[in-house]
Amino acid sequence: MLAGTGCSAQSTDTRQKSESQGLATSAANSSAPKAGEAAAKAEPEKPKIAPALPALEGAHFSVFDLLVNRPLAHRIAFADRAPTLLVDANTPDFMRYIHGNHTKDWMLGTTLDKQTAAAIKARNASLWLPTLRPDVEQQLRLKVFNPAQWQNTLTVKVNGQALEPASLAEGWQEVTITVPADSKVRGDSQIDLSFSNMGRINGQLSGGAIAWVALGAALPDEAAAAEKAPAEGDAEDKGAKQDEVADSAAQAGSGSAGGGEGATPAPDEEEAEEAVEAVSMAAAALEKHSSMPLAQDKLTLDAETGMAWYIWVPKKGQLSLDLHAPEECGVELELYIEDPAAKTGVKKATSVARNLVKARGTEQKTAIDLSEWSEQIARVELRGSDGCDAGEQVEIREASLVMPGERPAVPTGVKPPERIIMWVIDTLRADYLPLGFETDVQAPNLVKLAEEGAYFTTAYVQGNESRTSHAALFTGQYPSRNGLVGKGILHPRHYLFSEAVQDHGYKTAIHVANGYVSKNGGFAQGWNHYVNNLREGWGIKGEDIARHGLDWAKKNSEDPFLLYLGTIDPHVTYRAHKGITELYDTKPYSGRYGRYISGQDLGAIKGGRAVSERDKERIINLYKGEITYNDQAFGELRAGLEEAGLWEGTMVIVTSDHGEEFWEHGSVGHGHNVHQELVNVPLIVYYPPLINKNSVVTAGVDVIDVYPTILDALGAKRPDDLQGKSVIPLTHHVQGDYPEPAVATQYKIHYAMQMKQWKLYLKRGTYELYDRNADPLELKNVAEQHPLASRWTLDSMGYFRAHRERWNKETWGVASNLKPGFVDHISAE
């Protein structure tokens, strides 16, 4: 709760400034002796100080540090309060604007005439840029290199709408293109660049390169005029910049570029001078921002310099600030939220100024209450306030989203589990278990386990088929790191979770019914007892796996152990089980799938074999029956362990390797996309001494997190090359439930990321956004209607995709909430 919240922040600051002046005057007047009184008896009244800035009351803890997350922020320049987005093509955060270079259209870090740039392969490339004020006319400004020796024209499309083309001279130049107010620009826009000609850059045919891009409201005439009249002492520097711009861009304006052969003649010398000046202002603004490195510590702003973050506002959230500035100077915050009724999908929610109170020093702390917009995506813009005089700056030493209370903690001093049992259910999609999803599937034993432990609503696999996903589970690494992407085997160099647990002094055993999890596939390292039941003829039904696992556990009950049981039941072949299938398939059926449907059958259907609606019902009901059968097998395993005295002190983890589609997106089976039915799998973690019962975790997690979770519970050393992190802190809500992403991949083609209900589906050259609360089947792309949600997820995905081979969630943080040192990690690549 804020102290002194009876007035708005803006009115409070204004009142403080006027009151402090008025009170000082009043105090001065009152110091004079009244008529008829001796001056010696008059006690001078001390000047009163205006109230302190509103501040936090009581304990709070940070859930999102804006300064640590500066790599997720966007650079903004302000001219007469009109913001312009600045994009530097030479800094690591450029990846956010090109989808992590998923299309591989960009050659990054290219040096051209002593200028580093991002060059384009061939003629075409795209950027995806947030538009801060999309309801007004925009200017798109670019610094462009033309490698072509002949005429070259740059054509730009904004969300498919072509703008006025710009003729390019050879070499570097600055280009300004007007984006009309009635164009298709929206809160987050696709910018397509197309060059008519090509030259060679580093031996590669290329239409051109860019050093920076600026997108914002058209520069006002008064701002341009101010730039043309530099202050004394700045004239020499600004004149030199103008000469430099004039040399490289003798003419500029809407759809025009610097001079040289093929450039459009200047219609008027004065207009050309103004256009060049406007472009040079963008360059100067970017240069000013470039003086602030991509860092994760204190931030210095002025009235013309700002940053914008796309955030999730936590429950009862406030923004805590520690400001260092001259008195009566401070920051201004503008908060924007989504509004489906607005033309652009975005509206301003509030504007708040926090100026340091006179006579209270140059360091003051304050807080801004954001609780009115709790659990919404918002854009937070910060800049130096209008209370700052020319040349004054505000240094922000803290800027954190905070929640009330003490930070939750993980219990300490907990005895490690004596045994760990993993029950992996092949091909089980999360929404076919009655755990947070509406389904008629009966799985009482798994539900009981989840109620006694923690269940994760959004757990993603890192592959949508068996080999890739098992490799990620066993290595704790994304496919791009472990190298098993669809085909191939796990290299012996990998240190599997079985080896880590074995080296910690535990016996290890595996019974697995999936044929890909084989010795030849590289999965047999680190097991004292290894059996692939399918390949070695031990029986592959769930009851077989449970029986063999129980037998081994009893024989090794004196030793701490890890027992991995990989069941295959919900995978094809889907078989009918007497007394179980009838729970779901209650109508008469006389089709070809009465007893079972084989993998060959499902493949034929996937390839186009016709099936009736009744056949579809039968197939789905066979699948449901397999889940209930598998649940019964798990119940038998648990009963046997309890009877043998081996349940207490045991940690149990239940998950799957992928899901299964049943015509949601026009197909069946798995391996073909990253929609929810294929990548969202169950994850249950049970260990009462460490995990509270009935814990439901909505933060996104990955199946690669299972490996580090086991090591965390054991207190074992974590290998340096793991990419996942322990989920145990999430079960205690240590992060305050600030959203964390779940990430899935389809080889290196498609990527999915979900935070809260927002699901980003990234393809090469395009993306889709789904609101899973309104559209759980992911049938409607709402990216255009939800620009803030689009940018929030794109910022995180851009970084992740670019650095997926090295990303370490334990040390780097998650893509939506970074840790200190992140910039050092990505800069070391």
Summary of the structure (lengths in Angstrom):
residues: 829
radius of gyration: 31.2
end to end distance: 43.4
largest distance: 114.8
contacts: 2930
relative contact order: 0.12
helix: 27%
strand: 29%
